[in-house]
Amino acid sequence: MPAKREYRDRPGTEVAVLDALVERANGGMTVFELRASVDADIDGIEDALGSLTSDGLVHAEESDGRTKFTVDDRVVPSPEDESHEDSIFDAIKRRIGL
């Protein structure tokens, strides 16, 4: 499930991180779990996490010596958000990987 439409105008790695975290909204993810889910190098993921954290879209939580990142609730689409159809432009962007 992708992040809400209003958060998809960010750089590609940030959107990929948001999407991965939305998929695991209840449990969060470590940097290494994000690395396995996002097609970017570790530096790109860390930069994206820094930007998203400073914007309040992602939160870091320390537990058992591990840092887990969770997405802010406002980024997670509600059932009403999922029911609308994507525009043709969105479908084309998704199809070609943008």
C-alpha positions in Angstrom: 0.0 0.0 0.0 1.6 3.3 -1.0 1.7 6.4 1.1 -1.0 9.1 0.7 -0.9 11.0 -2.6 0.1 14.3 -1.0 3.4 12.7 0.2 4.4 11.3 -3.1 5.9 14.5 -4.5 9.2 14.0 -2.6 12.4 12.5 -3.9 12.2 8.9 -5.0 14.1 7.4 -2.1 12.0 9.2 0.4 8.8 8.0 -1.3 10.2 4.4 -1.4 11.0 4.6 2.4 7.5 6.0 3.1 5.9 3.2 1.1 7.9 0.5 2.9 7.1 2.0 6.3 3.4 2.2 5.4 3.4 -1.5 4.6 4.8 -2.1 8.1 2.9 0.7 9.8 2.3 -1.4 12.9 5.8 -2.8 13.5 8.2 -0.3 12.0 11.5 -1.2 10.4 15.2 -1.0 11.1 17.6 0.6 8.7 18.7 -2.8 7.5 15.1 -3.9 6.9 14.5 -0.7 4.9 17.7 -1.5 2.9 16.2 -4.8 2.0 12.9 -3.2 0.9 14.1 0.0 -0.8 16.2 0.0 -3.9 18.8 2.6 -2.7 22.2 2.5 -1.0 22.4 2.9 2.8 23.6 6.5 2.5 20.5 7.4 0.4 18.2 5.7 2.9 19.9 7.4 5.8 19.5 10.8 4.1 15.9 10.1 3.3 15.2 9.1 6.9 16.9 12.3 8.1 14.7 14.4 5.9 11.5 12.5 6.7 12.2 12.6 10.4 12.9 16.3 10.4 9.6 16.9 8.5 7.8 14.8 11.2 6.7 12.1 8.7 8.8 9.3 10.3 9.6 8.7 13.9 12.6 6.8 15.4 12.1 4.6 18.5 14.9 2.9 20.4 14.0 -0.6 21.7 16.3 -3.4 22.8 19.3 -1.6 21.5 17.7 -1.4 18.0 16.3 1.7 16.3 13.1 1.2 14.5 11.5 3.7 12.3 7.7 4.1 12.0 5.6 6.3 9.7 3.4 9.0 11.1 -0.3 8.1 11.0 -1.1 11.0 8.6 0.9 9.3 5.9 -1.0 6.0 6.1 -4.0 6.1 3.6 -7.4 5.5 5.0 -9.9 3.1 3.3 -11.5 6.1 1.7 -8.2 7.1 0.1 -7.7 3.6 -1.3 -11.1 3.5 -3.0 -10.4 6.3 -5.5 -8.9 5.4 -8.9 -5.5 6.6 -9.9 -5.2 9.0 -12.7 -3.8 7.9 -16.0 -0.7 9.9 -15.2 -0.2 8.0 -11.9 -0.6 4.6 -13.7 2.0 5.6 -16.3 4.4 6.8 -13.6 4.0 3.6 -11.7 4.4 1.5 -14.9 7.7 3.1 -15.9 9.0 3.1 -12.3 8.9 6.8 -11.5 
